[in-house]
Amino acid sequence: MIDMHCHILPEIDDGAQSRKMSLQMCRMAAQSGVTDIIATPHMMDLYAGDEFHEKVAVRMAVMQQLLAQNDIPITLHKGAEVYSSEDILYSPDLRPYTLAGSRYLLFEFDFGSATLDYVKEVVSVILSQDLVPVLAHPERYRFTLSNYENINKLADCGVLFQCNLGSLTGELGKKEAILAREMVNAGAVSFLATDAHRVGYRNTDINGMVESIKEYKKKVNTEAFSTMLQDNPLKIIRGEQVEHPAFPMLKKKLF
């Protein structure tokens, strides 16, 4: 399996707070069947790009050395989770922040204040640079939770979706779980990932989360999990095309 959204690099954002924690997260991932991790530290300020890339390069090199020294069979790939402040509307080149050097850009917004119109504006910028927009955890935004049809509207604009496994387990909230499960069952999700930050809450134990999700088998269709956890993430790493799924109109459920 491949974890394509993970805050595994030490001391760079609100993810792993030390090299020791990063190693623990990698060891847990390997024991869970993960072979590759795309490191996606938060990129919060596009005006500080040079500093960000320098920090990432140093930490990637350190972690690759530590993984080899500790015989942990995980391959790390460089990536980022780009926070879509107004800076992104004026960025001349977003390619340095893509996943594993591909055309796929993982981006996020403020959970409470993002609107459909603003997200579509950001998507337009990403597409104009010949990149593929991948929206991180769409099940966690107010504008999608309040109107599921906004998921379809973004898909129509060319957006792919990455849902958090923790949302499907219910770890991130009841409303988030309902929307994530609706999206998976409808075939709207291209990628599942941990979005891991720690070794406890929101960790890298993909297999453990998948087994937990299977307890909801009447609510979550797990048949396509291998596509979302392996096939599509591998296409990112290989620079191949991930097909945009066609799925029915999502309708908001009563909570």
N, C-alpha and C positions, 0 to 999 in steps of 0.2 A: 504494500500500500504506500501511497504518497501523501504526505501532509503538505498541501500547497498554501496554507496560511497558518503561520506559527511564529510566535515571538520568542525565538529560541536563543538569539544572540545576547550575550551578557552585557549588562550595564549600558544599555543604549536607549531603552524606553521603559515602559511600565511592565515589561515581560521579565525574563530571567534577570535576577539581581546580582548574580555572581557566576563565575566560571563553574563552580561546583554545582549550582542549580542548573545551569545549561547542560552539564554532563548528565545530571540526574534525569532531566527531561529527555535527553537523547537516548539514554539507556532504557527508560520506560517506553519510548517510542519503538526502539528496536525490539524489545521484548514483546511488543504488541503487534509486530509484523510489519512495521514501517521500514522501508529501505531508503527513502529519499525525503528530505524536508526542504521546502523553499522557505528560507528565512525572510520574514516580512516585517521588519521593524517599522514602527510608525514614522512616516515622513510628514512632519507637521508644518515645515517652513521651506517652501521651494526656493526662497532667496538664500537659504543656507545650504544649498545643494553640495558644494564642494566639501564642506565640513562633514555633512552626512555621509557622503561616499567614502571619505577617508576613514571615518569611524567604522563603517560597515566593513571595509576592506581589512582593517586591522583585526576586527573581531572574527571575521570569517577565517582568516589565516590562523588565528589562535585556536579556534574551535576545531578546525580541520586537523591541526597538529594534536590536540588533546584527544580527539576521536581515534586517531591512529594509535596513539600511545596507550589508550585504554581498550583497544580492540572492540570498539563499538561500530558495528557495520552500518553506519548511516552516511549517506552522501548529502552534503549541504549544497544548496543552490542559492544564489543571491536574488533577493527581491525586495519589495517594499509594500507597505500599505499606505497609500497616499491619502492624506486628509484633504478634502476638497474645500479649502477656504477660497476666497476670491483670488488668491495668487494663481491658482490653477487656470483661471480664465485668461491669464496673460503669459503663461509659460510657453516659451518658444520650442521647448523640446522635453517631452515627458518620457522618451524612450529609455533614458538611464535608470528609470524607476520600475521598469517592467519586470515580470516574473521570469527568472532564469534566462534573461537575455532574449525573451520572446517578444511577440507583439501584444501580449496580454498584460493589461494594467489593472491591478487590484486597487480599488478606491473606496473611500468611505466618507460619511458626513456626520455632522452633529445629529445625535439621535432624535432630539426634540424639535429642532428648528428647520431642518431640511424640508423643502417643498418639492413637489413634482416638477414645477417649472424650472427651479434652480438646478435640480439634478439633470434634467434634460439639457440645460445649457452647458453643464460640465461634460455630459456625454458627447455633445456636439463638438466640443474642443478636442476630446480624446479621439473621436472618429476622424477629425480633420487632420490628425497626425498619423493616420493609417494604423492606429492601434485598436485593440479590441477591449472595450470596457467590461470589467468584471466587478460587479457590485458586491462588496463584502457584507455579509450578514443582513440581507434585505428584510429579514423577519424582525429586526430590532428597531426600525425607524417608525416614528409616530405616523408619518404620512402614508406608510404602507399598512401599518396596523389598523389605521382608521378607514382605509379604503383599499381592499385587496386588488381592485381593478387597476391600481397604479402599477402593480407588478406587470400586468399585461401591456400597459402603455409603455413601460420601459423596455420590455422585451421587443416591442414593435420598433423601438429606436435602435435596436442592435445590442442591447445589454445582455450579458450572461450573468448568472447568479451563483454565488457561493454561500451556502448556509452552514451554520455552525452545528457540529454534532451535539454540542451541549444544549442547543435550542431544542433539538429533537428529543433529548432525554428529559427535558423539563427543567434543566439546571438553570436556565436563564430566564425563566418566568413562564406562567401559564399561557398568556396571550401570544408570546413569542413561539411557544411550542405548537400552539394551534396553527399559526400561520406557516411555520416551517413544515409541519406535517402536511398541510394542504398543498404547499408548493411541491414537496417531494412526490406526493400521490398524484399530482396533476402532471408530473414530468417537466416541471419548470426549472429544476435545479440542475446545473451542469457540474458543480463541484461541492463536495462535502469536505470540511477540514476542521481541525480542532480549535483554531484561533487561541492556542494554548499560551498561558502566561506564567504558569507555576507548575509545581509537582503535586499540588493538592487540588484545590478548586481550579477548574479550567485547565486540565493537564493534557498530556500527550498520549494517553492510553486509548488509542482509537478502538482497539478490539474490545476493550471493556465497555466503551460507550455503545458500540454496535450491538453487543450482546444485550445491553440494557434496553436499547431501542427495540430489539426483537420482542421484548416483553409487551410492546404495544402493537404486535403484529396485526391486530384488527384495525389499528388506526394508522400505521405506517407501512407502506409497501417497500420492503427492503430488496426487492428483486434487482433494482438498478444500482444498488450500492457499489458494486464492483466498477461500474462505469464512472461513478462520481468520485470514488476513492482511488482508482487506479488508472483506468483507461484515459479519461479526459485530462487528469493531471500529467500523465505521461506525455500526452500530446503537447502540452505546454512546454515541457522540458525538451522535447524533440523539435519544437517549433512547427508543429503540425496544426491543421485546422480542427477546431472543435465546432461541430455543427450546432447551429442555433435551434433549440428544440421548439416544436410547435405544440402548444397546449391550450386547453379550453380556458374560457374566461373564468377567472377566480372570483368568487363572491364572498363577501365578508360573512362570517358566521357570528351568531349571537354567543357571547361569552357566558 
